[in-house]
Amino acid sequence: MQGIISKAITHGVYIVTAQANGKKNGMTAAWISQVSFKPPLIMAAIAPARFTHGLIKASGYFALNTLSEDQIELAKYFGTHSGKQVDKMANIAYFESGKGCPILKEAMAYLECKLVNAFEAGDHTLFIGQVIEGEVLRPEKRPLLFIWDKFFK
Ligand SMILES: Cc1cc2nc3c(=O)[nH]c(=O)nc-3n(C[C@H](O)[C@H](O)[C@H](O)COP(=O)(O)O)c2cc1C
């Protein structure tokens, strides 16, 4: 069934970042959506086992870093290594948003979000964030699309 779902629903690719207790981290996420205009709310579906999950819960903030089509290797790296074992931010150029989330300088765009709700849904948590800051950093770039076969063979 997953093979059909991943072809029937299309996604962009993001690096979700957060900082808490002196730890900064980011992970690749495709299950992201806008869910409200007023207020501006977005949803990130993050599995509880992810290191980033704990950082979002602890800090109450997270950021979305939108990846461009030339950043598939970055997406693979952030999506196949865990902050539990490696410092993924070590060799990455970033600045911090107003609430301290790492923002990749090479991202196409970013949104910083305040966590306003969290719902358990099957094996993921739906984090609902209100967008409080954001910028299109590279308007000339085109977004990376999540095509299952390109990431998982
Ligand atoms: C293309 C791609 C998309 C992914 N999308 C998600 C997602 O939407 N939600 C999720 O929980 N994990 C997703 N993952 C898996 C996490 O990125 C991966 O488990 C990562 O190592 C977690 O890092 P962390 O433990 O440092 O938080 C995705 C991985 C890839 C490669």
PDBQT file of the ligand as one rigid body, heavy atoms in Angstrom, charges set to zero:
ROOT
HETATM    1  C1  LIG A 201      13.269  11.799   1.786  1.00  0.00    +0.000 C 
HETATM    2  C2  LIG A 201      13.011  11.486   3.247  1.00  0.00    +0.000 A 
HETATM    3  C3  LIG A 201      11.831  11.938   3.832  1.00  0.00    +0.000 A 
HETATM    4  C4  LIG A 201      11.572  11.684   5.184  1.00  0.00    +0.000 A 
HETATM    5  N1  LIG A 201      10.411  12.143   5.743  1.00  0.00    +0.000 NA
HETATM    6  C5  LIG A 201      10.166  11.931   7.063  1.00  0.00    +0.000 A 
HETATM    7  C6  LIG A 201       8.980  12.462   7.673  1.00  0.00    +0.000 A 
HETATM    8  O1  LIG A 201       8.171  13.172   7.048  1.00  0.00    +0.000 OA
HETATM    9  N2  LIG A 201       8.777  12.208   8.994  1.00  0.00    +0.000 N 
HETATM   10  C7  LIG A 201       9.646  11.450   9.745  1.00  0.00    +0.000 A 
HETATM   11  O2  LIG A 201       9.418  11.249  10.942  1.00  0.00    +0.000 OA
HETATM   12  N3  LIG A 201      10.799  10.944   9.181  1.00  0.00    +0.000 NA
HETATM   13  C8  LIG A 201      11.074  11.182   7.884  1.00  0.00    +0.000 A 
HETATM   14  N4  LIG A 201      12.241  10.716   7.325  1.00  0.00    +0.000 N 
HETATM   15  C9  LIG A 201      13.191   9.952   8.153  1.00  0.00    +0.000 C 
HETATM   16  C10 LIG A 201      14.082  10.843   9.031  1.00  0.00    +0.000 C 
HETATM   17  O3  LIG A 201      14.618  11.940   8.281  1.00  0.00    +0.000 OA
HETATM   18  C11 LIG A 201      15.264  10.010   9.578  1.00  0.00    +0.000 C 
HETATM   19  O4  LIG A 201      14.758   8.982  10.419  1.00  0.00    +0.000 OA
HETATM   20  C12 LIG A 201      16.307  10.827  10.315  1.00  0.00    +0.000 C 
HETATM   21  O5  LIG A 201      17.482  10.069  10.433  1.00  0.00    +0.000 OA
HETATM   22  C13 LIG A 201      15.869  11.293  11.706  1.00  0.00    +0.000 C 
HETATM   23  O6  LIG A 201      16.891  12.098  12.227  1.00  0.00    +0.000 OA
HETATM   24  P1  LIG A 201      17.005  12.492  13.775  1.00  0.00    +0.000 P 
HETATM   25  O7  LIG A 201      16.978  11.204  14.585  1.00  0.00    +0.000 OA
HETATM   26  O8  LIG A 201      18.333  13.209  13.887  1.00  0.00    +0.000 OA
HETATM   27  O9  LIG A 201      15.848  13.382  14.117  1.00  0.00    +0.000 OA
HETATM   28  C14 LIG A 201      12.518  10.956   5.969  1.00  0.00    +0.000 A 
HETATM   29  C15 LIG A 201      13.717  10.527   5.371  1.00  0.00    +0.000 A 
HETATM   30  C16 LIG A 201      13.964  10.783   4.019  1.00  0.00    +0.000 A 
HETATM   31  C17 LIG A 201      15.266  10.315   3.405  1.00  0.00    +0.000 C 
ENDROOT
TORSDOF 0
